[in-house]
Amino acid sequence: LPRAKTEESFIYIVIAGIVMSISVSSLTAARQRSYVVDTTENLMGLFQSARSKSLSNLEVTFSSVDCTVSQFRVSFDPGTASDPDLMIFEGVPATASSTACTSANDQTLETKQIHPAVSVNPSNLGTLVSAQVGFVPPNATVTFAGSILTGPPSTPAPASAIFTIQTTDGRFTKTITLNGLTGIAEIN
């Protein structure tokens, strides 16, 4: 009888171990998926903020002087091993506004971190370091900048920018397409 109870206990322990490993695996996958979703929503929010501020033609305070803005821009800072990657929403002063605006630096309006388990790849704009999306007031005309656009002069600007957001292991992926004519971003 004691031997049967030992075997029975062993079976319960094995079953509990299997259930735990499945649970931990599911939690890890859910966490990774949430990182991709959060980064996608943050990037969509930055694009929308830049577009709406451009359409409203707002002035921005640069070095305590109100200046008109030549463009609202979303750019990226890849960071370092100890520093997270960043998505940056900034205003670029129009140099014709005033002398104080001419010497003003770009004004960071909002910054979002990219989780270390997630990568953002601007598929048709080159590398993340050089990718920029600008919205020029008052009509939110879209401009793209990136290493792929600094090639030969015959290289046309893309009709849209495609950003792929994925976990570093490639398990979960979302894609944002930013239309170059309307400035509207869509999640695919």
C-alpha positions in Angstrom: 0.0 0.0 0.0 2.7 2.6 0.8 4.3 2.0 -2.7 1.0 2.8 -4.4 0.8 6.1 -2.5 4.3 7.0 -3.6 3.6 6.3 -7.2 0.3 8.2 -6.9 2.1 11.2 -5.4 4.7 11.1 -8.1 2.0 11.2 -10.8 0.4 14.3 -9.1 3.8 16.0 -9.0 4.4 15.3 -12.7 0.9 16.6 -13.7 1.4 19.7 -11.5 4.8 20.4 -13.2 3.2 20.1 -16.7 0.4 22.5 -15.8 3.0 25.0 -14.3 5.1 24.9 -17.4 2.1 25.5 -19.7 1.0 28.4 -17.4 4.4 30.0 -17.4 4.7 29.7 -21.2 1.3 31.3 -21.7 2.2 34.2 -19.3 5.4 34.8 -21.1 3.7 34.9 -24.5 1.0 37.2 -23.2 3.6 39.6 -21.8 5.5 39.7 -25.1 2.3 40.3 -27.0 1.5 43.2 -24.7 4.9 44.8 -25.3 4.2 44.7 -29.1 0.7 46.1 -28.6 1.9 48.9 -26.3 4.7 50.0 -28.6 2.3 49.9 -31.6 -0.3 52.1 -29.7 2.4 54.5 -28.6 3.8 54.9 -32.1 0.2 55.4 -33.5 -0.4 58.0 -30.8 2.8 59.9 -31.7 1.8 59.9 -35.4 -1.7 61.1 -34.5 -0.4 63.9 -32.2 2.1 65.1 -34.8 -0.6 65.2 -37.5 -3.2 66.9 -35.3 -0.8 69.6 -34.0 0.3 70.2 -37.6 -3.3 70.6 -38.8 -4.0 73.0 -35.9 -0.9 75.0 -36.8 0.0 75.5 -33.1 2.9 77.6 -32.0 5.5 75.9 -29.7 7.6 77.5 -27.0 11.3 77.2 -27.9 13.7 78.6 -25.3 10.9 80.7 -23.7 9.9 82.2 -27.1 6.7 81.2 -28.9 7.6 80.2 -32.5 5.7 78.9 -35.4 6.7 75.3 -36.3 8.1 74.3 -39.7 7.2 70.7 -39.0 6.1 68.3 -36.2 8.3 65.2 -36.5 8.4 61.7 -35.1 12.0 60.3 -35.0 13.8 57.6 -33.2 16.8 57.3 -30.9 18.2 53.7 -30.8 19.8 54.1 -27.4 22.5 51.9 -26.1 22.8 48.6 -24.2 21.9 50.4 -20.9 19.6 53.0 -22.4 16.2 52.0 -24.0 15.3 52.8 -27.6 13.1 55.9 -27.8 10.4 57.2 -30.1 10.5 61.1 -30.0 7.8 63.6 -31.0 9.3 67.0 -31.6 8.6 70.4 -33.0 11.0 72.0 -35.4 11.1 75.8 -35.2 10.5 77.8 -38.4 13.6 80.0 -38.8 11.5 82.9 -40.3 9.5 83.3 -37.1 11.9 85.5 -35.3 15.6 85.7 -34.5 15.1 83.8 -31.2 13.4 81.0 -33.2 16.3 80.9 -35.7 18.7 79.8 -33.0 16.3 77.6 -31.1 16.8 73.8 -31.1 14.1 71.3 -31.9 11.7 71.0 -29.0 10.9 67.5 -27.7 7.2 67.4 -27.0 6.8 63.8 -26.0 9.0 60.7 -25.6 8.0 57.0 -25.5 10.3 54.1 -24.7 10.5 51.0 -26.8 10.6 47.9 -24.6 14.0 46.0 -24.9 12.1 42.9 -26.0 10.6 44.8 -29.0 12.1 46.1 -32.2 10.7 48.8 -34.5 11.8 48.4 -38.1 10.9 51.2 -40.7 10.8 48.7 -43.6 11.0 51.2 -46.5 12.8 54.1 -44.8 16.2 52.4 -44.1 17.4 52.0 -40.5 15.6 53.1 -37.3 18.4 55.6 -36.6 17.7 57.6 -39.7 13.9 57.2 -40.0 11.8 60.4 -39.6 8.3 61.2 -40.4 7.4 64.9 -40.5 4.0 66.7 -40.7 4.3 70.2 -42.2 1.6 72.8 -41.1 -1.0 73.9 -41.9 -2.1 70.9 -44.0 -0.1 68.2 -42.3 1.8 67.5 -45.5 3.8 64.3 -44.9 7.6 64.2 -45.3 9.7 61.1 -44.9 13.4 61.0 -44.2 15.7 58.0 -43.9 18.9 56.3 -45.1 17.0 54.7 -48.0 16.0 58.2 -49.2 19.6 59.5 -49.2 20.5 57.3 -52.1 20.7 58.5 -55.7 18.5 61.5 -56.6 16.4 59.2 -58.7 15.2 57.4 -55.6 11.6 58.5 -55.2 10.1 59.0 -51.7 7.7 56.2 -50.8 3.9 56.7 -51.1 3.7 55.3 -47.5 6.0 54.4 -44.6 5.7 50.9 -43.2 6.8 50.3 -39.6 7.0 46.7 -38.4 6.9 46.2 -34.6 7.9 42.8 -33.4 9.4 40.9 -30.5 13.1 40.3 -30.8 12.4 36.6 -31.4 9.9 37.5 -34.2 7.1 35.6 -32.5 4.6 38.5 -32.4 4.4 41.2 -35.1 2.2 44.2 -35.9 2.6 46.6 -38.9 1.7 50.2 -39.1 1.3 51.8 -42.6 1.5 55.6 -42.7 -0.1 56.9 -45.8 2.1 59.6 -47.4 -0.8 61.6 -48.9 -3.2 61.7 -46.0 -0.9 61.2 -43.0 -3.3 58.7 -41.6 -1.7 55.7 -39.9 -3.3 52.2 -40.0 -2.5 49.1 -38.1 -2.3 46.1 -40.4 
